Amino acid sequence: MKLIKQFCSFVGKEIDIKQASLINIIRSEIAEKGAISFPRFWHHALLHEKFGYYMKQDVFNKDGDFVTSVEISQMFNELIGIWLLNTFQHIGVLDNNFRPTNQKMHILEFGPGLGTLSSNILRVFAQFNLLENLQYSYVEYSDYMRKKQQEAVLKQLQKSNIYPKFEYNNQKVEKFESDEVNLKWFKMYEHFLYEETREGQHCDPVLILAHEFFDALPINIFEYSNGQWCERLVGLDNDGKTLKFVLSNGPNQNVQKILNPDKYFSPEIKKLIKEGDTIEISPQSGVIVNSLAELIAKVGGAALIIDYGEKRAFSDSVRAIQRHKLMDKKDILNKPGDCDLSAYVNFMALEQAALKVDGIKVPEIMTQGNWLEQMGIQARLQILCKNANKATEKRLQSEYERLVHSNQMGSNFKFMSIHRTKNNNLFPFIQDAQQIYY
């Protein structure tokens, strides 16, 4: 809290060839091999090397298709920066006076967007003269987005007269190094693990950030039909062109491997299941969270996961967004590469995946509004408004309300932490902070 108080005192219409090409690729695959899984379609739509949604365009700001909390207000990013510093102190990487020890500060960010969060975090660290001995690692699949992130981050560091030099090696990592800061971009999390944790490689405690990352991971959808669970696949309509959902011919391999209904549903729930019921599962999310928990258990650190969702499973949460508007569900399959896909996050499943690792704790999740209030957003708002003109003050107040109020983003978005059991009472994930204000 000392650090928080100190910081707060600082002063259309066209269908282009690219989209048509991607849908033709998917049509051809289905025509050749039969209906594909929804995760396979999802990967094509978002991450196809040439035509994927995240691979070819800037989608995160007011001129894109949606705006995240990171792009809404500097206050959001600054408080995450403060949380990182508090947590580094809590786990012993910084001493009681928030000065470096013999361990390096290491941050790992998944899906860094435009680099806005990272740039603001670096600005906060610079404010406390804590840019030295820092490693910042990024996991970003898109070549296009990596370049955008690098431009933003390097521009921010130049303000502190830090000019990292580019270096590339063969382990699929892009490095920028200076005497003060080391920056590393990895295409996949597996590349990070190989580079940083392989045998003989020392890895300092790492603080992990995942802001609106898990909602973008693909899901499998299962539907109860004719007394059995089937998987929803993506196939072709009778015209041979229109993509549509089709059911597997009875329980396929994924029903048993991913859903495993005999174990997934309790006897009481089984009695309530009826024809047409559906359930969404993101197996990749569980695998990643379990691996993050293993990393934290091994080297120390903590994770902060921020996303929209609840501590339960969902049945129909998939949505597509284009130009800041939700698309009609019937259009989700037929504009691949031209819109964002996401699904609500099942925080209960993430918690269960993390707790499979010995020595790991997952405190109760917090709403975004509650987390930001506990971290001091009102105090920061007052300082920013102190010397602001009326227009700026109005904008800042609007940003605050959008981030915190329950009828906007304050309750839909949740904050989840994963850390070692011995690092208990990690602020603000402590019992006294678990009250709901909104």
C-alpha positions as CSV (number, residue, x, y, z in Angstrom):
1,M,0.0,0.0,0.0
2,K,3.0,2.3,0.7
3,L,4.0,2.0,-3.0
4,I,0.4,2.6,-4.2
5,K,0.2,5.9,-2.2
6,Q,3.6,7.0,-3.5
7,F,2.7,6.4,-7.1
8,C,-0.7,8.1,-6.8
9,S,1.1,11.3,-5.7
10,F,2.8,11.6,-9.2
11,V,1.9,14.4,-10.9
12,G,-17.8,-2.2,-44.8
13,K,-19.8,-3.3,-47.2
14,E,-17.0,-4.8,-49.4
15,I,-15.9,-8.5,-49.2
16,D,-12.2,-8.5,-50.0
17,I,-10.2,-11.1,-51.7
18,K,-8.4,-12.1,-48.5
19,Q,-11.6,-13.0,-46.6
20,A,-12.8,-14.9,-49.7
21,S,-9.5,-16.7,-49.9
22,L,-9.6,-17.9,-46.3
23,I,-13.2,-19.2,-46.5
24,N,-12.2,-21.0,-49.7
25,I,-9.3,-22.6,-47.9
26,I,-11.7,-23.8,-45.2
27,R,-14.3,-25.0,-47.7
28,S,-11.6,-27.0,-49.6
29,E,-10.4,-28.7,-46.4
30,I,-14.0,-29.7,-45.4
31,A,-14.7,-30.9,-49.0
32,E,-11.5,-33.0,-48.9
33,K,-11.5,-34.4,-45.3
34,G,-15.1,-33.9,-44.0
35,A,-16.4,-31.7,-41.2
36,I,-13.6,-30.1,-39.1
37,S,-13.6,-29.3,-35.4
38,F,-14.6,-25.9,-34.2
39,P,-11.1,-25.3,-32.8
40,R,-9.6,-26.0,-36.2
41,F,-12.0,-23.4,-37.7
42,W,-11.1,-21.0,-34.9
43,H,-7.4,-21.4,-35.5
44,H,-7.9,-20.7,-39.2
45,A,-10.1,-17.6,-38.5
46,L,-7.7,-16.0,-36.0
47,L,-4.3,-17.3,-36.7
48,H,-4.0,-18.5,-40.3
49,E,-0.5,-17.4,-41.3
50,K,-1.7,-15.2,-44.2
51,F,-5.4,-14.4,-43.7
52,G,-6.0,-14.8,-39.9
53,Y,-7.7,-12.0,-38.1
54,Y,-4.8,-11.3,-35.7
55,M,-2.2,-11.8,-38.4
56,K,-3.0,-9.0,-40.7
57,Q,-4.5,-5.9,-38.9
58,D,-4.7,-3.7,-35.9
59,V,-7.9,-4.7,-34.1
60,F,-7.5,-3.3,-30.6
61,N,-8.2,0.4,-30.7
62,K,-11.2,2.7,-31.6
63,D,-10.4,2.3,-35.3
64,G,-10.3,-1.5,-35.0
65,D,-13.1,-3.8,-34.0
66,F,-12.9,-3.6,-30.2
67,V,-11.3,-1.7,-27.3
68,T,-9.9,-3.4,-24.2
69,S,-9.4,-2.0,-20.7
70,V,-5.7,-1.5,-21.6
71,E,-6.6,0.9,-24.4
72,I,-9.3,2.7,-22.4
73,S,-7.2,4.3,-19.7
74,Q,-3.6,4.7,-18.4
75,M,-4.9,4.2,-14.9
76,F,-5.7,0.5,-15.6
77,N,-2.1,-0.1,-16.9
78,E,-0.5,1.9,-14.1
79,L,-2.2,-0.1,-11.4
80,I,-1.1,-3.4,-12.9
81,G,2.4,-1.9,-12.9
82,I,2.1,-1.2,-9.2
83,W,0.7,-4.7,-8.6
84,L,3.8,-6.1,-10.3
85,L,6.2,-4.0,-8.1
86,N,4.2,-4.9,-4.9
87,T,4.4,-8.6,-5.9
88,F,8.1,-8.5,-6.7
89,Q,8.5,-7.1,-3.2
90,H,6.2,-9.7,-1.6
91,I,8.1,-12.6,-3.1
92,G,11.5,-11.2,-2.3
93,V,12.8,-10.0,-5.7
94,L,12.7,-6.5,-4.4
95,D,13.6,-5.7,-0.7
96,N,11.4,-3.9,1.8
97,N,12.4,-0.5,0.3
98,F,11.6,-1.7,-3.2
99,R,15.2,-1.9,-4.3
100,P,16.6,-4.8,-6.3
101,T,18.1,-7.9,-4.7
102,N,20.3,-10.4,-6.4
103,Q,17.4,-11.7,-8.5
104,K,16.3,-10.4,-11.8
105,M,12.8,-9.0,-12.2
106,H,11.2,-11.1,-14.9
107,I,7.8,-10.4,-16.5
108,L,6.0,-12.7,-19.0
109,E,3.0,-11.3,-20.9
110,F,0.7,-13.4,-23.0
111,G,-1.0,-11.7,-26.0
112,P,0.4,-8.2,-25.5
113,G,-2.0,-6.5,-28.0
114,L,-0.5,-3.2,-29.2
115,G,2.1,-3.1,-26.4
116,T,0.2,-0.5,-24.5
117,L,0.1,-2.4,-21.2
118,S,3.8,-3.2,-21.4
119,S,4.7,0.4,-22.3
120,N,2.8,1.8,-19.3
121,I,4.4,-0.8,-17.0
122,L,7.8,0.2,-18.2
123,R,6.9,3.8,-17.6
124,V,5.9,3.0,-14.0
125,F,9.1,1.1,-13.4
126,A,11.1,4.0,-14.8
127,Q,9.3,6.3,-12.3
128,F,10.8,4.2,-9.5
129,N,14.2,3.9,-11.2
130,L,13.6,0.1,-11.5
131,L,14.3,-0.5,-15.2
132,E,17.7,-2.0,-14.5
133,N,18.0,-5.8,-14.2
134,L,14.6,-6.3,-15.8
135,Q,13.7,-9.0,-18.3
136,Y,10.4,-8.7,-20.1
137,S,9.2,-11.7,-22.2
138,Y,6.3,-11.7,-24.5
139,V,4.3,-14.5,-26.1
140,E,2.7,-13.4,-29.4
141,Y,1.8,-15.6,-32.3
142,S,1.2,-12.9,-34.9
143,D,4.2,-11.4,-36.7
144,Y,2.2,-8.3,-37.4
145,M,1.4,-7.8,-33.7
146,R,4.9,-8.4,-32.6
147,K,6.2,-5.6,-34.8
148,K,3.5,-3.2,-33.3
149,Q,4.4,-4.2,-29.8
150,Q,8.1,-3.7,-30.4
151,E,7.6,-0.3,-31.9
152,A,5.6,0.8,-28.8
153,V,7.9,-0.7,-26.2
154,L,11.1,0.6,-27.8
155,K,9.6,4.1,-28.1
156,Q,8.8,4.0,-24.4
157,L,12.3,2.9,-23.4
158,Q,13.9,5.6,-25.5
159,K,12.2,8.1,-23.2
160,S,14.5,6.7,-20.5
161,N,17.5,6.9,-22.9
162,I,17.5,3.1,-23.2
163,Y,18.2,1.7,-26.7
164,P,18.1,-2.1,-26.8
165,K,19.9,-3.7,-29.7
166,F,18.1,-6.3,-31.8
167,E,19.4,-9.9,-31.8
168,Y,17.8,-13.0,-33.2
169,N,18.6,-16.7,-32.5
170,N,17.3,-19.9,-33.9
171,Q,15.0,-20.8,-31.0
172,K,12.2,-18.7,-32.4
173,V,12.8,-15.8,-30.2
174,E,13.4,-12.2,-31.1
175,K,15.7,-10.4,-28.6
176,F,16.3,-6.8,-27.9
177,E,19.1,-6.3,-25.3
178,S,20.7,-3.4,-23.4
179,D,22.7,-3.0,-20.2
180,E,19.5,-2.3,-18.4
181,V,16.6,-4.2,-20.0
182,N,16.3,-7.5,-21.9
183,L,13.2,-7.9,-24.1
184,K,12.3,-11.3,-25.7
185,W,9.4,-12.0,-28.0
186,F,8.4,-15.7,-28.4
187,K,5.9,-17.0,-31.0
188,M,4.7,-19.7,-28.7
189,Y,4.8,-20.5,-24.9
190,E,6.7,-23.7,-25.7
191,H,9.5,-21.6,-27.2
192,F,9.7,-19.6,-23.9
193,L,9.9,-22.7,-21.8
194,Y,12.7,-24.1,-24.0
195,E,14.7,-20.9,-24.0
196,E,14.2,-20.0,-20.3
197,T,13.8,-23.3,-18.3
198,R,15.7,-26.0,-20.2
199,E,18.2,-28.0,-18.3
200,G,21.2,-25.9,-17.2
201,Q,19.3,-22.6,-17.7
202,H,18.7,-20.4,-14.7
203,C,15.3,-18.8,-14.5
204,D,14.5,-16.1,-11.9
205,P,11.0,-15.8,-10.4
206,V,8.5,-14.7,-13.1
207,L,5.3,-12.6,-12.9
208,I,2.9,-13.6,-15.6
209,L,0.2,-11.4,-17.2
210,A,-2.6,-12.6,-19.3
211,H,-5.1,-9.9,-20.2
212,E,-7.9,-11.0,-22.5
213,F,-5.8,-13.9,-23.6
214,F,-7.8,-17.0,-22.5
215,D,-11.1,-15.8,-24.1
216,A,-9.4,-15.9,-27.5
217,L,-8.4,-19.6,-27.1
218,P,-10.5,-22.1,-29.1
219,I,-13.3,-24.1,-27.5
220,N,-14.9,-27.4,-28.3
221,I,-18.7,-27.4,-28.2
222,F,-20.6,-30.6,-27.2
223,E,-24.3,-31.2,-27.7
224,Y,-26.6,-33.8,-26.1
225,S,-28.5,-35.4,-29.0
226,N,-30.6,-38.6,-29.0
227,G,-29.5,-39.7,-25.6
228,Q,-25.7,-39.2,-26.2
229,W,-23.1,-36.5,-26.3
230,C,-21.8,-35.4,-29.7
231,E,-19.4,-32.8,-30.8
232,R,-20.4,-29.7,-32.9
233,L,-18.2,-29.7,-36.0
234,V,-18.0,-27.2,-38.9
235,G,-19.3,-28.5,-42.2
236,L,-20.8,-27.4,-45.5
237,D,-24.5,-26.7,-46.2
238,N,-26.1,-28.3,-49.2
239,D,-25.0,-25.4,-51.5
240,G,-21.4,-26.5,-50.9
241,K,-20.4,-22.9,-49.9
242,T,-22.1,-21.9,-46.7
243,L,-20.4,-23.1,-43.5
244,K,-22.6,-24.4,-40.8
245,F,-22.5,-26.4,-37.5
246,V,-23.1,-30.1,-37.8
247,L,-23.0,-32.9,-35.2
248,S,-20.6,-35.7,-35.1
249,N,-22.0,-39.2,-35.8
250,G,-22.4,-40.1,-32.1
251,P,-19.7,-39.7,-29.4
252,N,-16.4,-39.1,-31.2
253,Q,-12.9,-39.2,-29.8
254,N,-13.1,-35.7,-28.4
255,V,-16.3,-36.5,-26.5
256,Q,-14.4,-39.1,-24.5
257,K,-11.0,-37.4,-24.4
258,I,-12.1,-33.8,-23.7
259,L,-15.6,-33.9,-22.2
260,N,-15.6,-37.4,-20.7
261,P,-19.3,-37.1,-19.6
262,D,-19.2,-40.0,-17.1
263,K,-16.7,-38.0,-15.0
264,Y,-17.6,-34.5,-15.9
265,F,-21.2,-34.5,-14.7
266,S,-22.4,-35.4,-11.3
267,P,-25.3,-37.9,-10.9
268,E,-27.5,-34.9,-10.0
269,I,-26.6,-32.9,-13.1
270,K,-27.0,-36.0,-15.3
271,K,-30.7,-36.2,-14.3
272,L,-31.2,-32.6,-15.6
273,I,-29.6,-33.0,-19.0
274,K,-32.0,-32.7,-21.8
275,E,-32.1,-32.9,-25.6
276,G,-30.2,-30.0,-27.2
277,D,-28.2,-29.0,-24.1
278,T,-24.6,-27.8,-24.9
279,I,-21.4,-27.2,-23.1
280,E,-18.2,-25.4,-24.0
281,I,-14.7,-26.6,-23.0
282,S,-11.3,-25.0,-23.7
283,P,-8.8,-27.8,-23.2
284,Q,-5.9,-25.6,-24.3
285,S,-6.7,-23.1,-21.5
286,G,-6.4,-25.9,-18.9
287,V,-3.1,-27.1,-20.3
288,I,-1.6,-23.6,-20.4
289,V,-2.7,-22.7,-16.8
290,N,-1.4,-26.1,-15.5
291,S,1.9,-25.4,-17.1
292,L,2.0,-21.8,-15.7
293,A,1.3,-23.2,-12.2
294,E,4.2,-25.7,-12.7
295,L,6.5,-22.9,-13.7
296,I,5.5,-20.8,-10.7
297,A,6.0,-23.8,-8.4
298,K,9.5,-24.4,-9.9
299,V,11.0,-21.0,-10.1
300,G,8.7,-18.8,-8.0
301,G,6.5,-15.9,-9.0
302,A,2.8,-15.4,-9.6
303,A,0.2,-15.0,-12.4
304,L,-2.4,-12.4,-13.0
305,I,-5.2,-13.5,-15.3
306,I,-7.7,-10.9,-16.5
307,D,-10.7,-11.8,-18.6
308,Y,-14.5,-11.9,-18.8
309,G,-16.2,-14.9,-17.5
310,E,-17.4,-16.7,-14.3
311,K,-16.5,-19.6,-12.1
312,R,-18.7,-22.0,-14.1
313,A,-19.0,-23.7,-17.4
314,F,-20.9,-22.0,-20.3
315,S,-23.2,-23.4,-23.0
316,D,-23.5,-20.6,-25.6
317,S,-21.0,-17.9,-25.0
318,V,-19.1,-17.8,-28.3
319,R,-19.3,-14.4,-29.9
320,A,-17.9,-12.5,-32.9
321,I,-17.2,-8.8,-32.9
322,Q,-16.7,-6.6,-35.9
323,R,-16.4,-2.8,-35.8
324,H,-17.3,-2.7,-32.1
325,K,-20.6,-4.6,-32.6
326,L,-21.6,-8.1,-31.8
327,M,-22.3,-10.1,-35.0
328,D,-25.4,-12.2,-35.6
329,K,-24.5,-15.8,-34.5
330,K,-25.5,-17.1,-37.9
331,D,-22.6,-15.1,-39.4
332,I,-19.9,-16.4,-37.1
333,L,-18.8,-19.2,-39.4
334,N,-19.0,-17.3,-42.7
335,K,-16.7,-14.4,-42.1
336,P,-13.4,-16.1,-41.0
337,G,-10.5,-13.7,-40.7
338,D,-12.8,-10.7,-40.8
339,C,-14.0,-10.7,-37.2
340,D,-12.8,-11.5,-33.7
341,L,-13.9,-14.8,-32.0
342,S,-14.0,-15.2,-28.3
343,A,-15.8,-17.2,-25.6
344,Y,-16.4,-16.6,-21.9
345,V,-13.7,-18.0,-19.6
346,N,-14.5,-20.7,-17.1
347,F,-12.5,-19.6,-14.1
348,M,-13.4,-22.7,-12.2
349,A,-11.7,-24.9,-14.9
350,L,-8.6,-22.6,-14.7
351,E,-8.5,-22.9,-11.0
352,Q,-8.8,-26.7,-11.1
353,A,-6.0,-26.9,-13.6
354,A,-3.7,-24.8,-11.5
355,L,-4.5,-26.7,-8.3
356,K,-3.3,-30.0,-9.8
357,V,0.2,-28.7,-9.0
358,D,1.5,-29.2,-5.5
359,G,2.3,-26.0,-3.5
360,I,0.0,-23.7,-5.6
361,K,-2.7,-21.5,-4.3
362,V,-5.5,-19.8,-6.2
363,P,-7.3,-17.1,-4.1
364,E,-10.9,-16.2,-4.8
365,I,-11.3,-14.2,-8.0
366,M,-12.1,-10.5,-7.8
367,T,-14.3,-8.4,-10.1
368,Q,-12.4,-5.8,-12.1
369,G,-14.1,-3.0,-10.3
370,N,-13.2,-4.3,-6.8
371,W,-9.6,-5.0,-7.8
372,L,-9.1,-1.6,-9.2
373,E,-10.6,0.1,-6.2
374,Q,-8.4,-1.9,-3.8
375,M,-5.4,-0.9,-5.9
376,G,-6.2,2.8,-5.5
377,I,-7.8,3.9,-8.8
378,Q,-9.8,6.6,-7.1
379,A,-6.7,8.2,-5.6
380,R,-5.0,8.0,-8.9
381,L,-8.0,9.6,-10.6
382,Q,-8.0,12.5,-8.2
383,I,-4.3,13.2,-8.8
384,L,-4.8,13.1,-12.6
385,C,-7.8,15.4,-12.4
386,K,-6.1,17.9,-10.1
387,N,-4.4,19.9,-12.8
388,A,-6.6,18.8,-15.7
389,N,-8.9,21.0,-17.7
390,K,-12.6,20.3,-17.8
391,A,-12.5,18.2,-20.9
392,T,-9.7,16.0,-19.7
393,E,-11.4,15.7,-16.3
394,K,-14.6,14.6,-17.9
395,R,-12.7,12.0,-20.0
396,L,-10.9,10.6,-17.0
397,Q,-14.1,10.3,-15.0
398,S,-15.7,8.5,-18.0
399,E,-12.8,6.1,-18.2
400,Y,-13.0,5.4,-14.5
401,E,-16.7,4.6,-14.7
402,R,-16.3,2.4,-17.7
403,L,-13.6,0.4,-16.0
404,V,-15.2,0.1,-12.6
405,H,-19.0,0.3,-12.7
406,S,-20.9,-2.9,-12.7
407,N,-23.1,-1.9,-15.6
408,Q,-20.0,-1.5,-17.7
409,M,-16.8,-3.5,-17.3
410,G,-16.5,-3.6,-13.6
411,S,-18.3,-6.9,-12.9
412,N,-18.1,-8.9,-16.1
413,F,-14.3,-8.9,-16.1
414,K,-12.5,-10.9,-13.4
415,F,-9.0,-10.9,-11.9
416,M,-7.5,-14.2,-10.9
417,S,-4.1,-14.9,-9.3
418,I,-2.0,-18.0,-9.1
419,H,1.0,-18.1,-6.7
420,R,2.9,-20.4,-4.3
421,T,1.2,-21.4,-1.1
422,K,4.0,-20.0,0.9
423,N,3.5,-16.5,-0.7
424,N,0.1,-16.2,1.0
425,N,-1.9,-12.9,1.3
426,L,-0.8,-11.6,-2.0
427,F,-2.4,-8.1,-2.2
428,P,-5.2,-7.4,-3.1
429,F,-6.2,-11.1,-3.2
430,I,-6.7,-11.3,0.6
431,Q,-9.8,-12.0,2.6
432,D,-10.4,-8.4,3.7
433,A,-10.5,-7.3,0.1
434,Q,-13.0,-9.8,-1.0
435,Q,-16.0,-7.6,-0.5
436,I,-18.1,-6.4,-3.4
437,Y,-18.7,-2.7,-3.8
438,Y,-20.9,-2.6,-6.8
